[in-house]
Amino acid sequence: MKRPPEPLDAGELYRRHAGTALRRARWLLASEEDAREAVQHVFLEVVEHPQQMDRFPSFVAWLYSAITHFCLNQLRNTRTRARLLAVAVAPAGARAAPARGEALAAAAQLLDRLEPEVAEVVVYHHVDEMTHDEIAHILGCSRRHVGNLLARARVSIAAAARAEEERVA
C-alpha cells in the first residue's frame, strides 16, 4: 500500500527559498517593496494551492516560474508601469535615471504586448540567458515548444516595431 505524500511544510520552504525568490523579484521589479510583496504572494500560493507544483520537477523550478510569472504580471500593471516610466524619465534637475530603469520601462511595454507564456519564455531566454533545454525543464514542455514561443515573440516584436515606425513617419 502506497503511503500518502508528506504534508507540505510551507514554513521550511519559505526559510530555505525566500531569499532566492526575493533576489529574482528584486531584479525583475527593481523595487524592494514590490519584490517583498511578490515573494509573499507566491509563498501564499504554496499554502493555498500546493497542487500547482505537481507539474514541475522540483519546488525550485516551480518557484522560479511562479515568481517570474508574478513579476511579469506586476510589470504589466498600470500603476507599476507608470512608476517605472516616472523613474526612467526623471524630471528636469533630478538625478539622471539609470539605464536599467529605461530598459525596464521599454521591456515592460514590449512584454505587455506579448501573450503571458511568450513573455515568460522571452525573459528566461533573453534576460536570464537560459537555454531552450533549461526553459523546457522549468515549463515542463518540449524544446521545440520553447523555440516556437520565441519565434512568436520575434514576430510580435517585429510587428510592433513596424507599427511604431509607421506611427512616427
N, C-alpha and C positions, 0 to 999 in steps of 0.2 A: 504494500500500500504506500502510495506516494504521500510524503508529508506536505502540508500546505506551506507556501513560502513564508519566510521570516517576516515579521512586521517591519515596516519601513521606519527607520529611526531618523526622522527629518532633522532633529537637533544635531545629531552626529554628522549628517551630510552637510548641514549648514556650517558647522565648525570646521570641517575639512575642506569645503569647496567655495565658501562665500568669498574668500579673498580673490580667488581666480575669477569668479563671476564679476566681482566689483572692478577688477582691473580691466576686464573686457568691456564692461559697460562704461567705465570712465573714458576709455579710449574712443569708443564709438560716439558717446554723447557729449564728451568734452565738458561735463558738468558733474561735480561731486554729488550734489543734491539729487539730480536726476538719476545718476548711477546707483546711488543707495536705494532709491525708490524702485528701480528696475530689479535689483537683487531681491528686495523684499517681495516684490510681486512674483518673481519666478519661483522663489522658495515657498511662497504660499501655494503656488500651483502644485508643488511636490506634495503638500499636505492634502489639498482639496481634490486633486486629480492624479494620483500616482500611476494610474493605468496609462497615462501619456508616455511614460518611459518605456513601455513594453516593446515598442518597435525599434528602439535604439540598442546598440550592442553594449553600452555601458551608461552609467549615470553621468559621467563626464561628457560623453557625446551628446546626451540629451541636454545637459546644462548649457553646453556651448551653443547648441542650436536654439534653445529656448531664450537665452539671454540675447543672442544676436537678433532673433526674430522680434523680441520685445523692443529692443533698442531701435530697430528699423521702423517699427510702428511709431515709436516716440518721435523719431525724426520726421515722420510724415505728419505728425500732429501740428496743427496750425500754430499753436502757442509756442512750441519748441522751434519751429521753422522761423517764426518772427524773431525770437530771441537770437537764434543763430545769425540771422541776417543783420540784426542790430549790432552784434559783436563783429561781424565780418566787415560791415561798413560803418566804421567809427565816425562819430560826429566830428566836425572841424575842431581842431585844437585838442582833441582827445588823443590818447596814446594810440599809435597805429595798431590795428588788429593783426595778429599773427597770420601768416599764410595758411596755417592749419584751419583757422576759422573760416577763411574764404573757401578753402577746399571742402570743408564740411558743408557749408551752405550750398555750394554748387552740387556736391554729391547728393545732398538731401533732395534737391529739386529734381535731379536726374532719377534717383531711386524712386521718387514719388510717382513717376510716370510708368514704372515697371510693375508687373504683377508681383505679389509678395514673394512667391517661390523663386522667381527670376532674380529679384533684388537680393535675396538672401545668398544665392549662388554667386552673384556678382561680387558681393562683399567678401565671401570666403575666398574667391579666386584672385580678385584684384587687390583687395586690401590686406587680407591675411596671407596671400600668396600660397594658398593650398593647391595641391594637385587635384586632378579630376578624381583620382582614387580616394584621396582623403575626404573630399566633399561627398562623394558617393557613400563612403562609410558613415559619415555623420548623418546624412539624409536617409540612409537605408534604401538607396536606389542604384541604378547602374551608372557606369562611367559614361556610357552613351547618352543617358538622360541628362547628365550634367553638361555634356557637350551641347546637346540640343538647347538647354536652357541658356547657356552662354551665347549661342548663336541667335536665339530670340532676343537676348539683351542687345547684341550688336545691331540687329535690325531696328529695334525700337529706338535706340540711342541715335542711330544714323538718321532715322526719320525725324526725330525731334530736332536734330542739328539742321537738317534741310528746312524744316518749318521755321526755325529761328532765323536762318539766313534769308528766307523769303520775307519774313516779317520785317527784318531790318532793311532789306533792299527796297 
